[in-house]
Amino acid sequence: MNAPCHLDASHQATSSCQQCLRPTCDVCLSATSSGLVCVWCVQQSRRAARRSKLLMTVGALAVVGGVTAFALLHEPGFDYGKESREVARLLELMAREPCDRSNIIKLSEATERAGDHRGTIQRAEAFLAACGKHPRLLWVTHEARKNAGDLPGSINDATTLMAEYPDDQDYPWWRGQVQELNNNLDAAVDDYTLAFNLCPDCVTVAFYLSAALEKAKRPCDAVFPLERALRSRQGRVPREELEKRIQRLLAAPECAARAGSGRAVVAFDPQGGAFHTQAIINGVSIPVVVDTGSTFVALSTAQALRVGVSLQGARPARVKTAAGIRDGKLVMADSVTVQGAVAHHVQVLVLGSMGATDEGLLGLSFLSRFTVKTQQREGRLIIGADAPKPAPDRAAEQARRRQQMGE
């Protein structure tokens, strides 16, 4: 080709631009997905792309307002790494449908996975301002704020979710974790307690609560969540690990008075289909049903007043029961006695009523102080103060087995 380059006449053209077809030298050619294109055509393509994005932005502005469109489409130069293509795809989709509730979740999760905490928060806030509340989006902003160090903001997101879904056990422990990070241990204990009451069989929550209580220098209170977990079938924590932790906490001198004493034998009532007995609470006899699935000793308001428990200043509690989620109050009984079995300082849940029979429930806040065994053949339940067996030394057991195999 004898023609000069159309961009630099001092150079001889060696080929033609595959876009404008004009003669171009090697220096002025650029390899693109469309083939060898002159740099002038490359610049024109980039300008056209910017104009197209601007037009989409203007369209979005008309729908949801300038702040939202800017937050969704502005790219602050963050390197999204392996999430780059997904983020670009979702940004384009959001430009077309700025209030798409599904895509804003996908976009927020993608940018958060890439570590763009601030960008995730800004886009989410703009979306919420323009498109209305979206509780599911707060899952992402809660985590993004926590990762960005905005602990008060993360707490606020969890608080909003708790108000929206008061019976969900997850949001309280989410908030509790951030309260701990924010060095507010008392608030963390309250949140973990709320989550534990809503899901007493959630072993992970029991561990969070127990650990927070131990940090708060309340080792005796830290025992009960683990004892409840010990009786749960959920979770994969080995029984030996739970027993070991319980024994370590009970070794604290202030926990000596926590252990129950004495023994009781409760006969099975075939007509009622349960173990019925009398419990003497603060010196007053109350008919109760033994319920190993109940987290607390539970009484009606009338029963609580009979035994002299003060409800003034009692801590409100939202608790999962066999009848569903119920609101009650947690109080402390000085003593609970069943035949010869005695425990002191026992938590009692006070509910409005206890149903048609008006019997109380003898739950784990009392029973966990003892070893409880059911003898089905004899039709009886034994409540005894036998000390729990020490957790086996697994390392020593494995060493012993290796030695036997070697022999």
Residue pairs with C-beta under 8 A, 6 or more apart in sequence:
1 12
1 13
1 14
1 15
1 16
1 23
2 12
3 12
3 13
3 23
4 10
4 11
4 12
4 13
4 23
5 11
5 12
5 13
5 23
5 24
5 25
5 27
5 28
6 13
6 22
6 23
6 24
6 38
7 24
7 25
7 28
7 38
7 39
7 40
8 25
8 27
8 28
11 25
11 27
11 28
12 25
13 23
13 24
13 25
14 24
14 25
14 26
14 29
15 23
15 24
15 26
15 29
15 36
16 22
16 23
16 24
17 24
17 29
17 36
17 37
17 38
17 40
17 41
18 34
18 35
18 36
18 37
19 34
19 37
19 38
19 41
19 45
20 38
20 40
20 41
22 38
24 36
24 38
28 38
28 39
28 40
29 36
29 37
29 38
29 39
30 36
30 37
30 38
30 39
30 42
32 42
37 45
53 73
56 73
56 95
56 96
57 69
57 70
57 73
57 95
59 95
60 68
60 69
60 72
60 73
60 95
60 98
61 69
63 69
63 98
63 99
64 98
64 99
64 130
64 131
65 130
67 126
67 129
67 130
68 98
68 126
68 127
68 129
68 130
68 131
69 95
69 98
70 126
71 122
71 123
71 125
71 126
71 127
72 91
72 94
72 95
72 98
72 107
72 123
72 126
72 127
73 91
73 94
73 95
75 91
76 119
78 111
78 114
78 116
78 119
79 114
80 87
80 110
80 111
80 114
80 116
81 114
82 114
83 110
83 111
83 113
83 114
86 106
86 110
87 107
87 110
87 111
87 114
90 103
90 106
90 107
90 110
91 107
93 100
93 103
94 100
94 103
94 104
94 107
97 103
98 127
98 130
98 131
99 127
99 130
99 131
101 131
101 134
101 136
101 137
104 123
104 124
104 127
104 131
104 134
104 137
105 136
105 137
105 140
107 123
108 120
108 123
108 124
108 137
108 140
108 141
108 144
109 140
111 119
111 120
111 123
112 120
112 140
112 143
112 144
112 147
115 147
117 144
117 145
117 147
117 148
118 148
120 140
120 141
120 144
121 141
121 144
121 145
121 148
121 150
121 153
124 137
124 140
124 141
124 144
125 141
127 134
127 137
128 134
128 137
135 160
135 161
135 164
135 165
138 157
138 160
138 161
139 161
141 153
141 157
142 154
142 157
142 158
142 161
142 174
142 178
143 154
145 151
145 153
145 154
145 157
146 154
146 178
146 181
151 178
151 181
151 182
152 182
154 178
155 175
155 178
155 179
155 182
158 171
158 172
158 174
158 175
158 178
159 175
161 168
161 171
161 174
162 168
162 171
162 172
162 175
165 171
166 318
167 198
167 318
167 325
168 198
169 195
169 198
169 199
169 202
169 205
170 195
172 191
172 192
172 194
172 195
172 198
173 191
173 192
173 195
173 205
173 208
175 191
176 187
176 188
176 189
176 190
176 191
176 192
176 195
176 208
176 212
177 188
177 208
179 185
179 187
179 188
179 191
180 188
180 212
185 212
185 215
185 216
186 216
188 212
189 209
189 212
189 213
189 216
192 205
192 208
192 209
192 212
193 209
194 317
194 318
195 202
195 205
195 208
195 209
196 202
196 205
196 206
196 209
196 225
196 228
197 295
197 317
197 318
197 319
197 320
198 318
198 319
198 320
198 325
199 205
199 320
200 206
200 228
200 232
200 295
200 320
201 228
201 232
201 233
201 234
202 232
202 234
202 235
203 229
203 232
203 234
203 235
203 237
204 235
205 225
206 225
206 226
206 228
206 229
206 232
207 225
207 226
207 229
207 237
209 222
209 225
210 222
210 223
210 225
210 226
210 245
210 249
211 222
213 219
213 221
213 222
213 225
214 222
214 249
219 249
219 250
219 252
219 254
219 255
220 249
220 250
220 252
220 254
220 255
220 258
222 249
223 246
223 249
223 250
223 255
223 258
224 347
224 364
224 365
224 368
226 242
226 245
226 246
226 249
227 246
227 364
227 368
228 295
228 364
228 368
229 235
229 237
229 242
230 239
230 242
230 243
230 246
231 292
231 364
231 368
240 391
240 392
240 394
241 391
243 388
243 389
243 390
243 391
244 391
246 388
247 388
247 390
247 391
249 255
250 258
250 259
257 344
257 345
258 344
258 345
258 369
259 369
259 385
260 341
260 342
260 343
260 366
260 369
260 370
260 385
261 341
261 342
261 343
261 385
262 339
262 340
262 341
262 342
262 385
263 339
263 340
263 341
263 382
263 383
263 384
263 385
264 277
264 338
264 339
264 340
264 341
264 382
264 383
264 384
265 339
265 380
265 381
265 382
265 383
266 275
266 276
266 277
266 290
266 338
266 339
266 380
266 381
266 382
266 383
267 275
267 379
267 380
268 274
268 275
268 379
268 380
268 381
269 275
269 276
270 379
272 289
274 289
274 290
274 291
275 289
275 290
275 381
276 287
276 288
276 289
276 290
276 359
277 287
277 288
277 290
277 338
277 339
277 362
278 285
278 286
278 287
278 288
278 338
279 285
279 286
279 288
279 297
279 336
279 337
279 338
279 360
279 362
279 366
280 286
280 335
280 336
280 337
280 338
281 297
281 299
281 307
281 309
281 333
281 335
281 336
281 337
281 348
281 360
282 307
282 308
282 309
282 333
282 334
282 335
283 307
283 308
283 335
284 306
284 307
284 308
286 299
286 303
286 306
286 307
286 360
287 357
287 358
287 359
287 360
288 297
288 338
288 359
288 360
288 361
288 362
289 359
289 360
289 361
289 362
290 362
290 367
290 381
291 361
291 362
291 363
292 363
292 364
292 367
292 372
293 322
293 363
294 321
294 322
294 361
294 362
294 363
294 364
295 319
295 349
295 363
295 364
295 365
296 319
296 330
296 347
296 348
296 349
296 361
296 363
296 364
296 365
297 333
297 336
297 346
297 347
297 348
297 349
297 360
297 361
297 362
297 363
297 365
297 366
298 321
298 328
298 348
298 349
298 350
298 351
298 354
298 360
298 361
298 363
299 307
299 309
299 348
299 349
299 350
299 351
299 354
299 360
300 350
300 351
300 352
300 353
300 354
300 358
300 360
301 311
301 350
301 351
301 352
301 353
302 358
303 354
303 358
303 360
304 311
304 331
304 348
304 350
305 311
307 333
309 331
309 332
309 333
309 348
309 350
310 331
311 329
311 331
311 350
314 329
314 330
314 331
314 350
315 329
315 330
315 331
316 327
316 328
316 329
316 330
317 327
317 328
317 329
317 330
317 349
318 325
318 326
318 327
319 325
319 326
319 327
319 328
319 349
321 351
323 355
326 351
328 349
328 350
328 351
328 352
329 349
329 350
330 347
330 348
330 349
330 350
331 347
331 348
331 350
332 345
332 346
332 347
332 348
333 345
333 346
333 347
333 348
334 344
334 345
335 342
335 343
335 344
335 346
336 342
336 343
336 346
336 362
336 366
337 343
338 362
338 366
338 383
341 370
341 383
341 384
341 385
343 366
343 369
343 370
346 365
346 366
346 369
347 365
348 365
349 363
354 360
354 361
367 383
369 385
370 383
370 384
370 385
370 386
371 383
371 384
371 385
371 386
371 388
372 381
372 382
372 383
372 384
373 381
373 382
373 384
374 380
374 381
374 382
375 381
375 382
